[in-house]
Amino acid sequence: MPLALFDLDGTLADRQAALSDALARLCRSHGLSPDAERWLRAALADRATAGDFARLRESFGLEVSAADLWQEYVDLMGAAVTCRPEVLKGLARLRSAAWTIGVVTNGAGDIQRAKLAGTGLADLVDGVAASGDLEIRKPDRRLFELGAIRCGVTLADGGWMVGDNPTGDIGGGQQAGLRTIWVRGRPWPDELAAPHHVVDDVTDAITILLEETE
C-alpha cells in the first residue's frame, strides 16, 4: 500500500481563518482589551503553545488559569477549523485506492488532533505525527519517521510528502527519502532542491497520487 503523508495547516485545513474566528471568540468571552487581543494575535500568528497563554495571563493580569485558557483555545480552534468537501472526498478516494494516509504536522498534539477531529480528517487518516509529540519540528527526519510508523509502515518503503512549506514539508520530505508535491503559496528558497511536482491546490496533488495507482 503506497504511503502519502500530508501537512495539516495550510495544506489540508485552513488555519488562518480558524485562528481569526477562535481568537475573536476567546477575546470576547474574557473581555480582553484591544492591547491583549493584538498581543495574542501576534503571538499565535505562526503557531500556538500552552506557554503563550501563560504569558498572556501574566502580562495582562487575567484570573482564569493558563491551562483553562489553552483548553478553551483548543476547543475553539477545533470548532472553527474547516477542510473543504472536495479535499475530504479526494482523501476518501485515496483510501479507496488502497493508499495509506498520514499527517505530519508542526504543532502541539492536542490542538492538531482537535483540528483533525473537527474537520472530519481524523476518519480519513491512518496515523498522525505532531511536532509536540516528540518536541521536534519539520524538517527533522524523525517526525516523518514517526508519521510512517503510526501509519503502520516505514520510510524504507518510500512514499510521498505533500505540503505548502518549502523547507519543512518539501525539504524535510526530501531528506526523509520521500517524493514531494509542493502546494504553491510561500516563496521558494533558491537553495532548495525542486519538488517532484508543484500544484496550486492540494486536490491537484491528490489527483497526481491517484494517477500513480492507475
Number of C-alpha atoms within 10 A of each C-alpha: 13 17 24 25 29 24 23 26 20 15 21 25 20 18 22 14 13 19 21 14 16 22 18 15 15 16 15 12 9 12 11 16 12 10 10 16 18 11 14 19 16 11 16 14 12 10 14 19 15 17 12 17 22 16 14 18 17 13 11 13 9 14 9 10 12 19 13 12 20 19 15 15 21 23 17 23 24 22 17 19 23 20 19 12 11 11 19 18 13 18 23 18 16 21 17 10 15 14 21 22 24 27 28 26 26 24 24 19 17 15 23 24 19 18 29 23 15 19 22 14 21 17 11 18 21 19 20 28 28 27 22 18 16 13 11 15 20 23 21 17 20 17 27 32 18 22 26 29 16 16 21 13 18 16 18 11 12 16 21 22 29 30 28 27 23 24 17 19 28 29 22 23 28 22 14 22 17 24 18 25 28 26 24 17 13 10 9 14 10 7 6 12 13 17 17 13 14 17 16 12 17 24 20 17 22 19 14 14 19 18 9 9 12 6
